[in-house]
Amino acid sequence: MSSGYGEFPGTRPRRLRATPALRRMVAEHRVHPADLVLPAFVREGAAEPVPLASMPGVVQHTRDSLRKAAVEALEAGVSGIMLFGVPETKDAVGSAGTDPEGILQVAIRDVRAEVGEALVIMSDLCLDESTDHGHCGVLDGHGRVDNDATLARYAEMALVQAEAGARVLGPSGMMDGQIGHVRRALDEAGHQEVSLLAYTAKYTSAFYGPFRDAVESGLTGDRTTYQQDPANAREALRELALDLAEGADMVMVKPGLPYLDVLRRVADEVAVPVAAYQVSGEYAMIEAAAGQGWIERERAIDESLLAFKRAGADVVLTYWAVEAARRAARG
């Protein structure tokens, strides 16, 4: 009797999809809680957490609620927390970013006191959260970001963040030479154990809008002169080679889903850990569509995270880190 399947009736890939247990056994990629890092915002002077309208479920933390969020992440099995500070006062040079008592440095100390080394404490090393013009560096007399003057500020930031207790620093401004400059500053100050997560391919993207709400950015103009052009992929490999030569311990592609091709190319090139950042706009899109009932929320979240793993990411920064970790732990 004919099977109705043609010439090769014994070849049926669907056999390995027949049950949930079988599909789980042969899955090529998995999201493990330890793969995930939680980005978190802390607002100076906040008396209670401030919800973000453009990112449902995400808040600007108080110092107390940030401590609780760090413990929650640790208990869920998340590996790290990436901290962003929102200072009350901003100025042209981002003074809060290099003040040992600035909100980000205070938050680093708070989280370190709460969780010790059990959670990897990561900090954003950039000026955009503390400058009144919203750019990632200091401006010259013509209103342009001054690359080399900004590097000096990054070195100062690196030292106060390391001294506050950050284990991993994330230079995210896309200044030429930032990894090498910060690495030298850290080493000369005796902070050889502090790692650098290079934002190797950070694209000038429309998907950062909700993040700018979260850090109350006063950005004027755009960042096209220093962040990478979305049209370019090979350029990311040039940035990658430079970051590795300058001493990057890990590298990252940001945003995530729109740049999976770049993520794959970077992962194929390196022997260091590769991270992807599922940015605020990606988060907001899924939450908004799910809120309208247009997509299945949990399935969409999990599918998006699997896409990063499939494309080669070892580490994923996502605002769903705790939720996704709990779901992954349940299998």
C-alpha positions as a Markdown table, in Angstrom:
| # | Residue | x | y | z |
|---|---|---|---|---|
| 1 | Met | 0.0 | 0.0 | 0.0 |
| 2 | Ser | 1.3 | 3.4 | -0.9 |
| 3 | Ser | 2.1 | 5.8 | 2.0 |
| 4 | Gly | 1.0 | 8.7 | -0.1 |
| 5 | Tyr | 4.4 | 10.4 | 0.7 |
| 6 | Gly | 6.2 | 9.8 | -2.5 |
| 7 | Glu | 9.5 | 8.0 | -3.2 |
| 8 | Phe | 11.0 | 8.1 | 0.4 |
| 9 | Pro | 8.3 | 7.1 | 2.9 |
| 10 | Gly | 10.8 | 6.5 | 5.6 |
| 11 | Thr | 12.0 | 10.1 | 5.8 |
| 12 | Arg | 9.6 | 12.1 | 8.0 |
| 13 | Pro | 11.1 | 15.0 | 9.9 |
| 14 | Arg | 7.8 | 15.5 | 11.6 |
| 15 | Arg | 8.4 | 12.4 | 13.8 |
| 16 | Leu | 10.8 | 14.5 | 15.9 |
| 17 | Arg | 8.1 | 17.2 | 16.4 |
| 18 | Ala | 5.4 | 14.8 | 17.7 |
| 19 | Thr | 5.3 | 15.7 | 21.4 |
| 20 | Pro | 6.5 | 18.5 | 23.6 |
| 21 | Ala | 9.0 | 16.3 | 25.3 |
| 22 | Leu | 10.5 | 15.1 | 22.0 |
| 23 | Arg | 10.7 | 18.7 | 20.7 |
| 24 | Arg | 12.4 | 19.7 | 23.9 |
| 25 | Met | 14.9 | 16.9 | 23.6 |
| 26 | Val | 16.0 | 17.7 | 20.1 |
| 27 | Ala | 15.9 | 21.5 | 20.3 |
| 28 | Glu | 19.1 | 23.1 | 18.8 |
| 29 | His | 18.9 | 26.2 | 20.9 |
| 30 | Arg | 17.7 | 27.1 | 24.3 |
| 31 | Val | 17.4 | 30.3 | 26.4 |
| 32 | His | 18.9 | 29.7 | 29.8 |
| 33 | Pro | 18.4 | 32.1 | 32.7 |
| 34 | Ala | 22.2 | 32.6 | 32.9 |
| 35 | Asp | 22.2 | 33.9 | 29.4 |
| 36 | Leu | 20.1 | 37.0 | 30.4 |
| 37 | Val | 21.0 | 40.4 | 31.7 |
| 38 | Leu | 18.4 | 42.9 | 33.1 |
| 39 | Pro | 18.8 | 46.5 | 32.2 |
| 40 | Ala | 17.5 | 48.8 | 35.0 |
| 41 | Phe | 17.0 | 52.5 | 35.4 |
| 42 | Val | 17.4 | 54.3 | 38.8 |
| 43 | Arg | 16.2 | 57.9 | 39.2 |
| 44 | Glu | 17.8 | 60.3 | 41.6 |
| 45 | Gly | 15.4 | 61.6 | 44.3 |
| 46 | Ala | 12.5 | 59.3 | 43.3 |
| 47 | Ala | 10.3 | 58.5 | 46.3 |
| 48 | Glu | 8.6 | 55.6 | 44.5 |
| 49 | Pro | 9.1 | 53.7 | 41.2 |
| 50 | Val | 8.0 | 55.8 | 38.2 |
| 51 | Pro | 6.2 | 53.7 | 35.5 |
| 52 | Leu | 7.3 | 54.3 | 31.9 |
| 53 | Ala | 4.3 | 54.8 | 29.6 |
| 54 | Ser | 6.3 | 53.8 | 26.5 |
| 55 | Met | 7.6 | 50.6 | 28.2 |
| 56 | Pro | 4.7 | 48.9 | 30.1 |
| 57 | Gly | 6.0 | 47.0 | 33.1 |
| 58 | Val | 9.3 | 48.9 | 33.2 |
| 59 | Val | 10.0 | 51.7 | 35.8 |
| 60 | Gln | 12.5 | 54.2 | 36.9 |
| 61 | His | 13.6 | 52.7 | 40.2 |
| 62 | Thr | 14.1 | 54.3 | 43.5 |
| 63 | Arg | 17.3 | 53.1 | 45.3 |
| 64 | Asp | 15.2 | 50.8 | 47.4 |
| 65 | Ser | 13.2 | 49.3 | 44.6 |
| 66 | Leu | 16.4 | 48.8 | 42.6 |
| 67 | Arg | 17.8 | 46.7 | 45.4 |
| 68 | Lys | 14.7 | 44.6 | 45.4 |
| 69 | Ala | 14.9 | 44.2 | 41.6 |
| 70 | Ala | 18.5 | 43.0 | 41.8 |
| 71 | Val | 17.5 | 40.4 | 44.4 |
| 72 | Glu | 14.6 | 39.3 | 42.2 |
| 73 | Ala | 16.9 | 39.0 | 39.2 |
| 74 | Leu | 19.3 | 36.9 | 41.2 |
| 75 | Glu | 16.6 | 34.6 | 42.5 |
| 76 | Ala | 15.4 | 34.1 | 39.0 |
| 77 | Gly | 18.8 | 32.9 | 37.8 |
| 78 | Val | 19.6 | 36.0 | 35.7 |
| 79 | Ser | 23.4 | 36.5 | 35.5 |
| 80 | Gly | 23.7 | 40.3 | 35.5 |
| 81 | Ile | 22.1 | 43.7 | 35.8 |
| 82 | Met | 23.0 | 46.6 | 33.6 |
| 83 | Leu | 22.5 | 49.9 | 35.5 |
| 84 | Phe | 21.5 | 53.3 | 34.0 |
| 85 | Gly | 21.3 | 56.4 | 36.2 |
| 86 | Val | 18.9 | 59.3 | 35.7 |
| 87 | Pro | 20.3 | 62.3 | 37.6 |
| 88 | Glu | 18.2 | 65.3 | 38.8 |
| 89 | Thr | 20.7 | 67.8 | 37.4 |
| 90 | Lys | 22.3 | 67.6 | 33.9 |
| 91 | Asp | 24.9 | 69.8 | 32.4 |
| 92 | Ala | 27.0 | 70.2 | 29.2 |
| 93 | Val | 29.8 | 67.8 | 30.3 |
| 94 | Gly | 27.7 | 65.2 | 32.2 |
| 95 | Ser | 29.2 | 66.0 | 35.6 |
| 96 | Ala | 26.9 | 63.5 | 37.4 |
| 97 | Gly | 28.6 | 60.7 | 35.4 |
| 98 | Thr | 32.0 | 61.4 | 37.1 |
| 99 | Asp | 30.7 | 62.4 | 40.5 |
| 100 | Pro | 31.4 | 59.6 | 43.0 |
| 101 | Glu | 28.1 | 60.6 | 44.6 |
| 102 | Gly | 26.2 | 60.6 | 41.3 |
| 103 | Ile | 23.1 | 58.5 | 41.1 |
| 104 | Leu | 24.7 | 55.7 | 39.0 |
| 105 | Gln | 27.7 | 55.3 | 41.3 |
| 106 | Val | 25.4 | 55.3 | 44.3 |
| 107 | Ala | 23.2 | 52.7 | 42.7 |
| 108 | Ile | 26.2 | 50.5 | 41.9 |
| 109 | Arg | 27.2 | 50.6 | 45.6 |
| 110 | Asp | 23.6 | 49.9 | 46.7 |
| 111 | Val | 23.4 | 46.8 | 44.4 |
| 112 | Arg | 26.9 | 45.6 | 45.4 |
| 113 | Ala | 25.9 | 45.8 | 49.1 |
| 114 | Glu | 22.7 | 43.9 | 48.4 |
| 115 | Val | 24.0 | 41.0 | 46.2 |
| 116 | Gly | 27.7 | 41.1 | 46.5 |
| 117 | Glu | 29.3 | 39.1 | 43.6 |
| 118 | Ala | 26.4 | 36.8 | 43.2 |
| 119 | Leu | 25.0 | 39.0 | 40.4 |
| 120 | Val | 27.3 | 40.5 | 37.7 |
| 121 | Ile | 26.9 | 44.3 | 38.2 |
| 122 | Met | 27.3 | 46.1 | 34.9 |
| 123 | Ser | 27.1 | 49.8 | 34.3 |
| 124 | Asp | 26.6 | 52.0 | 31.3 |
| 125 | Leu | 29.6 | 54.1 | 30.5 |
| 126 | Cys | 28.2 | 56.9 | 28.5 |
| 127 | Leu | 27.4 | 60.6 | 29.0 |
| 128 | Asp | 24.0 | 60.8 | 27.4 |
| 129 | Glu | 22.1 | 60.2 | 30.6 |
| 130 | Ser | 23.8 | 63.1 | 32.3 |
| 131 | Thr | 24.3 | 65.7 | 29.6 |
| 132 | Asp | 21.7 | 68.5 | 29.1 |
| 133 | His | 22.1 | 68.2 | 25.3 |
| 134 | Gly | 21.6 | 64.4 | 25.4 |
| 135 | His | 24.6 | 63.5 | 23.3 |
| 136 | Cys | 27.0 | 60.7 | 24.3 |
| 137 | Gly | 30.0 | 63.1 | 24.6 |
| 138 | Val | 31.1 | 66.6 | 25.2 |
| 139 | Leu | 30.5 | 69.2 | 22.4 |
| 140 | Asp | 33.1 | 71.4 | 20.8 |
| 141 | Gly | 32.6 | 75.1 | 19.9 |
| 142 | His | 30.6 | 74.1 | 16.8 |
| 143 | Gly | 28.2 | 71.9 | 18.7 |
| 144 | Arg | 29.8 | 68.7 | 17.4 |
| 145 | Val | 30.7 | 65.8 | 19.6 |
| 146 | Asp | 34.4 | 66.0 | 20.4 |
| 147 | Asn | 35.7 | 62.4 | 20.2 |
| 148 | Asp | 39.0 | 62.8 | 22.1 |
| 149 | Ala | 37.7 | 65.2 | 24.8 |
| 150 | Thr | 34.9 | 62.6 | 25.3 |
| 151 | Leu | 37.5 | 59.9 | 25.8 |
| 152 | Ala | 39.0 | 61.8 | 28.7 |
| 153 | Arg | 35.5 | 62.0 | 30.3 |
| 154 | Tyr | 34.9 | 58.2 | 29.7 |
| 155 | Ala | 38.2 | 57.4 | 31.5 |
| 156 | Glu | 37.0 | 59.5 | 34.5 |
| 157 | Met | 33.6 | 57.7 | 34.5 |
| 158 | Ala | 35.3 | 54.3 | 34.3 |
| 159 | Leu | 37.3 | 54.9 | 37.4 |
| 160 | Val | 34.3 | 56.1 | 39.6 |
| 161 | Gln | 32.2 | 53.2 | 38.4 |
| 162 | Ala | 35.0 | 50.7 | 39.0 |
| 163 | Glu | 35.6 | 52.1 | 42.5 |
| 164 | Ala | 31.9 | 51.9 | 43.2 |
| 165 | Gly | 31.9 | 48.2 | 42.6 |
| 166 | Ala | 30.9 | 47.6 | 38.9 |
| 167 | Arg | 32.3 | 44.4 | 37.6 |
| 168 | Val | 31.6 | 45.1 | 33.9 |
| 169 | Leu | 31.6 | 48.5 | 32.2 |
| 170 | Gly | 29.8 | 49.0 | 29.0 |
| 171 | Pro | 31.3 | 51.9 | 26.9 |
| 172 | Ser | 28.3 | 52.6 | 24.7 |
| 173 | Gly | 29.1 | 56.0 | 23.1 |
| 174 | Met | 30.7 | 54.7 | 19.9 |
| 175 | Met | 33.7 | 57.1 | 20.2 |
| 176 | Asp | 36.8 | 56.0 | 18.2 |
| 177 | Gly | 39.4 | 54.5 | 20.6 |
| 178 | Gln | 37.1 | 54.3 | 23.6 |
| 179 | Ile | 37.9 | 50.7 | 24.6 |
| 180 | Gly | 41.7 | 51.2 | 24.5 |
| 181 | His | 41.5 | 54.5 | 26.3 |
| 182 | Val | 39.2 | 53.2 | 29.1 |
| 183 | Arg | 41.3 | 49.9 | 29.4 |
| 184 | Arg | 44.5 | 51.9 | 30.0 |
| 185 | Ala | 42.9 | 54.1 | 32.6 |
| 186 | Leu | 41.5 | 51.1 | 34.5 |
| 187 | Asp | 44.8 | 49.2 | 34.4 |
| 188 | Glu | 46.8 | 52.2 | 35.5 |
| 189 | Ala | 44.5 | 52.7 | 38.4 |
| 190 | Gly | 44.8 | 49.0 | 39.5 |
| 191 | His | 41.4 | 47.9 | 38.1 |
| 192 | Gln | 42.7 | 45.1 | 35.9 |
| 193 | Glu | 39.9 | 42.8 | 37.0 |
| 194 | Val | 37.1 | 45.0 | 35.7 |
| 195 | Ser | 35.8 | 43.8 | 32.3 |
| 196 | Leu | 34.8 | 45.8 | 29.3 |
| 197 | Leu | 31.7 | 45.0 | 27.3 |
| 198 | Ala | 32.2 | 46.9 | 24.0 |
| 199 | Tyr | 29.1 | 48.2 | 22.2 |
| 200 | Thr | 30.9 | 47.2 | 19.1 |
| 201 | Ala | 28.1 | 47.7 | 16.6 |
| 202 | Lys | 25.7 | 50.3 | 18.0 |
| 203 | Tyr | 23.5 | 51.5 | 15.2 |
| 204 | Thr | 21.8 | 54.9 | 14.9 |
| 205 | Ser | 18.3 | 53.5 | 15.3 |
| 206 | Ala | 14.7 | 54.5 | 15.5 |
| 207 | Phe | 14.3 | 51.8 | 18.1 |
| 208 | Tyr | 15.8 | 53.8 | 21.0 |
| 209 | Gly | 12.9 | 56.1 | 21.6 |
| 210 | Pro | 11.4 | 54.6 | 24.7 |
| 211 | Phe | 14.9 | 54.4 | 26.3 |
| 212 | Arg | 15.3 | 58.1 | 25.8 |
| 213 | Asp | 12.0 | 58.6 | 27.7 |
| 214 | Ala | 13.4 | 56.4 | 30.4 |
| 215 | Val | 16.6 | 58.4 | 30.9 |
| 216 | Glu | 14.7 | 61.7 | 30.3 |
| 217 | Ser | 17.0 | 62.5 | 27.4 |
| 218 | Gly | 17.2 | 66.1 | 26.2 |
| 219 | Leu | 18.8 | 65.0 | 22.8 |
| 220 | Thr | 19.0 | 67.8 | 20.2 |
| 221 | Gly | 19.8 | 66.7 | 16.7 |
| 222 | Asp | 20.8 | 63.0 | 16.2 |
| 223 | Arg | 23.8 | 60.7 | 16.6 |
| 224 | Thr | 24.4 | 59.8 | 13.0 |
| 225 | Thr | 28.0 | 61.1 | 13.1 |
| 226 | Tyr | 29.2 | 58.6 | 15.7 |
| 227 | Gln | 26.7 | 55.7 | 15.8 |
| 228 | Gln | 26.9 | 53.2 | 13.0 |
| 229 | Asp | 24.8 | 53.6 | 9.8 |
| 230 | Pro | 22.0 | 51.0 | 9.5 |
| 231 | Ala | 23.0 | 50.5 | 5.9 |
| 232 | Asn | 26.4 | 49.0 | 6.8 |
| 233 | Ala | 27.3 | 45.5 | 7.9 |
| 234 | Arg | 30.9 | 45.1 | 6.9 |
| 235 | Glu | 31.7 | 48.3 | 8.9 |
| 236 | Ala | 30.7 | 46.3 | 12.0 |
| 237 | Leu | 33.6 | 43.9 | 11.4 |
| 238 | Arg | 36.0 | 46.9 | 11.3 |
| 239 | Glu | 34.7 | 48.1 | 14.6 |
| 240 | Leu | 35.0 | 44.6 | 15.9 |
| 241 | Ala | 38.6 | 44.3 | 15.0 |
| 242 | Leu | 39.4 | 47.6 | 16.6 |
| 243 | Asp | 37.6 | 46.8 | 19.8 |
| 244 | Leu | 39.3 | 43.4 | 20.1 |
| 245 | Ala | 42.7 | 44.9 | 19.5 |
| 246 | Glu | 42.0 | 47.6 | 22.2 |
| 247 | Gly | 41.2 | 45.0 | 24.8 |
| 248 | Ala | 37.4 | 44.3 | 24.8 |
| 249 | Asp | 36.5 | 41.3 | 26.9 |
| 250 | Met | 33.0 | 41.0 | 25.3 |
| 251 | Val | 31.4 | 42.5 | 22.3 |
| 252 | Met | 27.8 | 43.6 | 21.6 |
| 253 | Val | 25.4 | 44.3 | 18.7 |
| 254 | Lys | 22.6 | 46.8 | 19.4 |
| 255 | Pro | 19.7 | 46.9 | 18.5 |
| 256 | Gly | 19.0 | 43.2 | 18.3 |
| 257 | Leu | 16.2 | 41.9 | 16.1 |
| 258 | Pro | 16.8 | 44.3 | 13.2 |
| 259 | Tyr | 20.5 | 43.4 | 13.1 |
| 260 | Leu | 20.5 | 39.6 | 13.5 |
| 261 | Asp | 22.6 | 39.3 | 10.3 |
| 262 | Val | 25.3 | 41.5 | 11.9 |
| 263 | Leu | 25.1 | 39.5 | 15.1 |
| 264 | Arg | 25.7 | 36.3 | 13.2 |
| 265 | Arg | 28.7 | 37.8 | 11.4 |
| 266 | Val | 30.2 | 39.0 | 14.6 |
| 267 | Ala | 29.6 | 35.7 | 16.4 |
| 268 | Asp | 31.3 | 33.9 | 13.5 |
| 269 | Glu | 34.4 | 36.1 | 13.8 |
| 270 | Val | 35.3 | 36.0 | 17.5 |
| 271 | Ala | 36.3 | 33.8 | 20.4 |
| 272 | Val | 35.1 | 36.2 | 23.1 |
| 273 | Pro | 31.5 | 36.2 | 24.4 |
| 274 | Val | 29.0 | 38.0 | 22.2 |
| 275 | Ala | 26.0 | 40.0 | 23.5 |
| 276 | Ala | 22.9 | 41.4 | 21.9 |
| 277 | Tyr | 20.7 | 44.1 | 23.4 |
| 278 | Gln | 16.9 | 43.7 | 22.9 |
| 279 | Val | 16.3 | 47.5 | 23.0 |
| 280 | Ser | 13.5 | 49.5 | 24.3 |
| 281 | Gly | 11.7 | 49.9 | 20.9 |
| 282 | Glu | 11.7 | 46.1 | 20.4 |
| 283 | Tyr | 10.2 | 45.7 | 23.9 |
| 284 | Ala | 7.6 | 48.3 | 23.3 |
| 285 | Met | 6.5 | 46.9 | 19.9 |
| 286 | Ile | 5.8 | 43.4 | 21.4 |
| 287 | Glu | 4.1 | 44.8 | 24.4 |
| 288 | Ala | 2.0 | 47.2 | 22.3 |
| 289 | Ala | 0.9 | 44.5 | 19.9 |
| 290 | Ala | 0.2 | 42.0 | 22.7 |
| 291 | Gly | -1.8 | 44.6 | 24.5 |
| 292 | Gln | -4.1 | 44.9 | 21.5 |
| 293 | Gly | -4.5 | 41.1 | 21.3 |
| 294 | Trp | -2.7 | 41.0 | 17.9 |
| 295 | Ile | 0.0 | 38.5 | 19.0 |
| 296 | Glu | 0.5 | 36.0 | 21.8 |
| 297 | Arg | 2.7 | 37.9 | 24.3 |
| 298 | Glu | 4.7 | 35.1 | 25.9 |
| 299 | Arg | 5.3 | 33.2 | 22.7 |
| 300 | Ala | 6.5 | 36.4 | 21.0 |
| 301 | Ile | 8.9 | 37.2 | 23.8 |
| 302 | Asp | 10.3 | 33.7 | 23.9 |
| 303 | Glu | 10.6 | 33.5 | 20.1 |
| 304 | Ser | 12.5 | 36.8 | 20.0 |
| 305 | Leu | 15.0 | 35.6 | 22.6 |
| 306 | Leu | 15.5 | 32.4 | 20.7 |
| 307 | Ala | 16.3 | 34.4 | 17.6 |
| 308 | Phe | 19.3 | 36.0 | 19.4 |
| 309 | Lys | 20.6 | 32.6 | 20.6 |
| 310 | Arg | 20.2 | 31.1 | 17.1 |
| 311 | Ala | 22.0 | 34.1 | 15.6 |
| 312 | Gly | 25.0 | 33.4 | 17.9 |
| 313 | Ala | 24.5 | 35.5 | 21.1 |
| 314 | Asp | 25.9 | 34.2 | 24.3 |
| 315 | Val | 24.3 | 36.9 | 26.4 |
| 316 | Val | 21.1 | 38.9 | 25.8 |
| 317 | Leu | 20.2 | 42.1 | 27.6 |
| 318 | Thr | 16.4 | 42.3 | 27.8 |
| 319 | Tyr | 13.8 | 44.1 | 29.9 |
| 320 | Trp | 12.0 | 40.7 | 30.1 |
| 321 | Ala | 15.0 | 39.0 | 31.7 |
| 322 | Val | 13.4 | 38.0 | 35.0 |
| 323 | Glu | 10.1 | 36.9 | 33.4 |
| 324 | Ala | 11.9 | 35.0 | 30.7 |
| 325 | Ala | 14.3 | 33.4 | 33.2 |
| 326 | Arg | 11.5 | 32.1 | 35.3 |
| 327 | Arg | 9.7 | 30.6 | 32.3 |
| 328 | Ala | 13.0 | 29.1 | 31.0 |
| 329 | Ala | 13.6 | 27.5 | 34.4 |
| 330 | Arg | 10.2 | 25.9 | 34.3 |
| 331 | Gly | 11.1 | 24.3 | 31.0 |
